[in-house]
């Protein structure tokens, strides 16, 4: 697998997970509250779950310097 195929796969997987998070959040919100506007807002919020998790994982995985100066 070359670099372009890997980048495309990661991009597609990222988008699929984001859309899945939005659908799950919207369905749960609508089932619980029966308000379409609230379900829409929950779906929009669900789009940000995967990017937030990715940012946290990248921040935790970045290399730490050996010497810290304060």
ABEGO torsion letter per residue (X at the ends): XBAAAAAAAAAAAAAAAAAAAAAAAAAAAAAAAGBAAAAAAAAAAAAAAAAAAAAAAAAAABBBBABBBX
